[in-house]
Amino acid sequence: MLGTMMRYPLTLNSLLERVGQLFPSVEVVARIPGKSVLRTSYGEAHRRARALAEMLQKAGLRRGDRVATLMWNQHVHLEAYLGVPAAGGVLHTLNLRLAPQELAYIVNHAQDRVLIVDDVLLSLYESFAAQVKLERVLVVRLSGAPVPAGCEDYEEFIREASGDFQYPDLDENEAAGMCYTSGTTGTPKGVVYSHRALVLHAMNFALPDVCCISQQDVVMALAPMFHVNAHGVPLTAVMTGAKLVFPGRYLDPESVLELFESEQVTFASAVPTVWLGILQALESQPGRWKLAPGMHGMAGGSALPESLLRGLDRQGIPMTHCWGMTETTPIVTASNLKSYMRDWPEDRRYEMRARQGRPSPFMEIRTMAGDDSAPWDGATPGELQVKGPWVAASYYNMPQGGERWSSDGWLRTGDVANIDPEGYVKIVDRIKDLIKSGGEWISSVDLENAIVAHPDVREAAVIAVSHPKWQERPLAVVVPREGAQLNTSTLRAFLAPKFASWQLPDAFVFVEQLPHTSTGKLLKAALRKQYRDWVWEKIS
Ligand code: ADP
């Protein structure tokens, strides 16, 4: 073999050193308890992350040991994102919206040794403390609460650091992070991210054709840092040296918009429900917030309805629609247009941008209909399968999870999709959410997207309910906008031009709110349970 390049591992430690060396004065801004805004910098993040790494090593952390966080999005969480992997440890972000018994299960399953917890979340920790065995609990006292017995003050812990921390000699395939799936589809499963996967994901995220992040940006980590690395935003900001803004626990649209304006945020990433709240605030109070020119965003985690995409365009926040999952770090596809599509008619362009997009470099995609891969014709549905350098190869300590991977090495996503001739994916549904009516499939996602395009609808979920003749039929559960008068015949008439009549929901139920998962997705399992005994009025 010819001699080629140096063997240089892709690790987060390179990113940490780089940001400390090149961008020490760039601001890191965080909303802290009490809602005040704290200004710190990448120089501080670098120093404190290294201090954390040094002290974790001195406390006996070994390579691959898990350090959990139970924290809101803020600057100390960034230190953990960087400092735990720097020590050779694995950062395990805990979802603070889970129930105590779920958290206990996850902490025990992951065998976490240390926990870093925000003092405002101490009561949550205490609700499962007796069920877990943690060696150290470090309390971040941003609200000034006293440190409970058995816990330590995070500041005092890192203050002991001498500053002469030496990075371990890490292999790029070693573990750096860990996240459990949010359990929408059963028991939470642990996914372990390698340094290499996180670095490559950050490089990909920043690409102009993905989320287009450069050092010039002001980036807000709006998606929770406990959910798939906040979509990849914090590490991408560190890699590029872009100013980073954290909203803390103040996630209502007005607080977020206030911070968009005051920090002149140019990029944020969130699930569509969060963007919907932001759009509604912008529409109801025109001119109240002066957003940064050129602001853009990413929406992913569930399908971005075309009406929301259009609405955010009108407000000057164009979205890139991405698809991914906990198992894929998360981003696999992004929906930016190809150069020649810019000349396409407007409706066609929106149709493409509302798709989940084309795969990133190194990501391979296919849809499988039975044993055959489906053609890229924009119509034939099949299970979406993916492979690539930031796709997990297994679940942590879960041998029975193996069926998720095909025998030829692809991740079976559990999503039904079609791929069009341009290579753009459209997620039709999760397999278990598809409505099987008389031998045909109806996409709940298509119906939901069409229903929320009605100006009087705030949110909608469509679920399968069993039917004596057709096996299953669609039931729409709709949240009207405040003060709006909606009824079944209006909505059926609104949908009729877009669907065959057998695809239309047979009934519409109007409710005040819908159940969501801990990560802001519709909780269809709960709805299916609630409407299990639904009786169809007229059986046709
Ligand atoms: P959970 O499986 O617990 O919801 P994940 O965050 O890993 O946790 O969810 C991944 C799933 O979310 C995907 O398999 C897909 O069903 C859905 N999803 C993610 N992004 C999109 C998107 N842009 N459009 C439609 N569905 C999406």
Residues whose N, C-alpha, C, O or C-beta is under 5 A from the ligand:
A	BS01	ADP	T181 S182 G183 T184 T185 A299 G300 G301 S302 A303 L304 C322 W323 G324 M325 T326 E327 Q356 T413 D415 I427 R430
